[in-house]
Amino acid sequence: MANKVRGNKKSLRPRVIKSIDKLYSRKISKDEIISQDIAKELYELAKSIKRMIGLLVSREGTIREVIIGEKNILYLPDLGRYRLSSGRLRRLRFIYSDLSKKNNKEVMISSDIYTDLEKLRFDLVAGLKFEDNNLLIKYANLLPRYSKESPSYEVSKTLNFSNLDLNFTDFIEALDSELESSRPIKSLNSTNRAILIGIYKNKSKVEENSLIELNELARTAGLKVVEKIVQYRTPDPRTLIGKGKLEELVLEALRLEAEIIVFDSELSPSQWRSITNLTELKVLDRSMLILDIFAQRANSSAGRVQVELAQLKYNLPRLTELDAGLSRLTGGIGGRGPGETKLEIGRRRSREKITNLERQIEKLVKTRQLQSKERLSSNTPLVTIIGYTNAGKSTLFNQLTKSNVIQEDKLFATLDTTKRKLYLPATEHKEAKQVILSDTVGFIRNLPKELINAFKATLEEVRDADLLLHLVDASDSDYEQRIKSVNSILESMELSHKPQIIVFNKMDLVDKSLEFKDKDNAIFVSAAKREGFSEIFDAFRSFKAT
């Protein structure tokens, strides 16, 4: 099928469109940006219709696209079918007619075209103008970036075409080689390169620690963080970061070869749609990242069911007709009108699956309740270790019960609940006692409500507990905020009335002269070095379940 002229053809006569269409048959030498004859023809056609005309030309000199714009602006078509390898140029150059009258002896390259050069990674962009029988040209190309301060492109002077001395083949091969040598080095296990974005109303320690925590979440999820961007502003209702800043972010992602952007906040469905419609990058928010970590780390069937439910509930409002492939119709015989769209089918199937998973979780809850009744009949207290994620809960659990629950220096290393009996021998002042110790999933600030609801079965361990052992990472400078976050989640679960012991962990990493809030009622331990356990055992022996 013959190529067709794209763009604004409104009110143009068929013979004019046919004349423009003939540009497709022109061939440019691979050593030239464009030939003088084709350049003049392009400009004269644009001048005759008083609209810009642009060409997309391959490295081999074939004219792939002819686009008609407005008088001073030209919109490029979707270039998805022209493959772009990571970090490389697109193997297309963009050449256009400049009809501006601002300065007749100067070819204008607008800011939009510079943005297209960076965003679409053209080999080169060039503007043409014909004045006083002189054909003028001006071009721009990308530059290797060895630092954030170095320019991302260079621009030639406006030249008389006859004075243009550039072998395009030699030029582009040299540029390709330079760009390749300046590419960031990727390790074999860090292909998912990400940029983190924090949008905060005010500058404070809380916000600073929030971005540090997001960085740890990204590391746990297997992302390689290549840049962190912070903005102090009122969040934009559409894109959170603002459209102009988002365009800058997309360009920065291209320069750093990042494939993912992660926001340190929860994006509303409409914000997520607006952002994903403006970029081809994968867009995640804090909750999506946490859900992804849970999906990676859920080992038991119960854990997988709960994670899948949380993901479905979170993603259901984000199923929109703008999502790729969801707007195609799938009606057929017997369907009223066009039938259901893929979007509607996707939503219906998601709701059906949510209902099915909720039934499975209710069964899990009932099973745990039966187990709880058996425990109550034996009068054995249940002590549940809770705390902020990565506080060392699994390490403490393993040391106290001589177990081998997975323990890692990562957030959410534990998702599945584990129980062990702990026998406390008699002392001079206390009689022997037995308790059941339970290790649970860690808490985190702004934990997605979908996760809290989905992990209803797992969190029943907290609800059933006779005593909560609230473990705090003493080496965390933000430990007070962590305590508040855990207590806030307990309050939202209506469990703030539960008896609680504060245990500061990792004391081997802390300056002993530091003051700790509530220290008079707290226990200080180092789970890794088995220090301070006797006080925990005494607290267990003294505790009487009501």
C-alpha positions, 0 to 999 in steps of 0.5 A: 500500500502506498504511503499517505501524507499525514497531518492537517489536510483539511481544505486542501485540494486533491491535486495539492495533496497529490503533489505533496504525496510525490515527496515519498518517491524522492530519494536522498543520498545517505551522505546528505542531510537533504538534497538542495532540490528536494529542500527547495521543493519541500519549502515551495510546497509548504509556502504554497499551502501556508502550512509547515511540512515535515519529512522523516527520513531514514539513515538510508535516505528513504522518506518514510513520513510526510506530515502537514502541520499548521503555519507555525506548528507541526504535530508528529505521528506516533513513531512506535513502529520505528524501533528504538533500541535502548540508548541509541538513536532512532535512525530517523532525521526530521526535516521541516520547512520554517515559515516564520517571519520573525527573522527572515535571515534566521531559521527558527527551531522551536522548543517543541522541536528540541523536545522532540529531538531529545524525547524521540532521539532523532538522528538530527532535526533540520529547519529550512527557509528560502529567502532572497534566492538563498536556501538556508538551513539550521540543524541540531543533534544530540550530544553525549552526556557525561554529567548532569551539567553537560548540554544535551544537544548542540545547534548549528548556525543558520547556514547558506545551504551551498556552504553546508559542508557535512557528510551525514554518514560520517557524522552520524556514525561518529555521533552514534559511537560517542553516544554509545561510549557515554551510556551508563554501565548496567550490571547484569542484575540491574536492568530495571532502572528507576527514577524516584519522585517525591512531591511534598508540600513542605521541607521536613525530616519526615519527607526526607526519611520518606524518600529514603524509605522509598529508595529501600522499597525500590531496592527490595523490589529489585530496582536500580535507582538512578535518580531521585527528584524532589519537588516542594509544591502543592501537588498538581491535581492532574499529574501531581508533578505538573505537565512541564516538569513531567516532560523534563522528567521523561527527558531525564529518564531517556538520558539515564536510560530509566524505564520506570518512574516511582512516585512517593505517594499514592496516585489517584486513578485519574492522575495515573491515567494522565501521567501514563498518557504522557509517557511510555515509561512504566509508572508506579506509585508507592502502593504499587511498589509495595504490592509488587514486593508482596507479590514477589515474596508471597510463598504460601498459598494463603499469602499469594491469595491475599496479594492477588486480591490486594492487587486486583482491588487496587488496579480495578479503578485503573482499568480504563479505555485508554489502556492499550488494547482495551478499547477494541470491541469483542461483540458477536452474534447474539450481542446487543449493539457492539457487545462488551468491550475488552475493558468491560470484560476485564472489569467484570472478570476482575470483580468475579475474581475478587469475589472468589478470592474474598471467599477463599480468604474467609475460609482462611479466617475461619480456619485460623479462628478454629486454631485460635479456639484450640489454643484458648482451651489450652490456656497458652498465651499468644505473643505476637511480634509486631513492628515496622518492617525491617525492625528485626522481627524475624531475627528476634523470632529465630533467636528466641525459638531456635527457628530458621524463618527467612531474615534479610536486610530488606523491607517485608522479608516476612509475609507469612505468619509463623508460630512456635512454642517457647518454653520458659524455665522456672527461676528463683522468683518465677515459675516455668511458663509456656507461650506461643510466639508469632512472627508477622508481616511488618508494618509501614506508613501509609500501608495500602488499605487494600493490603490491610483488607486483603491480609485480613487472615494474616493480621488475625494473628495480631487480633488474637494476640494476648500480648503484642511485642512491639519491636523498634529499630533503635538505630533508625533516626526516625524511630519515633515516627515508626512507632507512631505509624505502627500504633496508627495501623493498630488503631485503624484495626481497632487493636490499640487496646491490646497490651503492648511491650516496647522492645528496642532492637539493634542496640549494638548499633546505637550510641549507649548515651542516646535517650529513648522515649518511653525508655522506663517501660521499654526493653533494650536488646540486640537480637543479632547478638542475643543480648537482653533476652532475659528481660523479655523472658521475665516480661513473658513470665509476668504477663497474665492473659485476661 
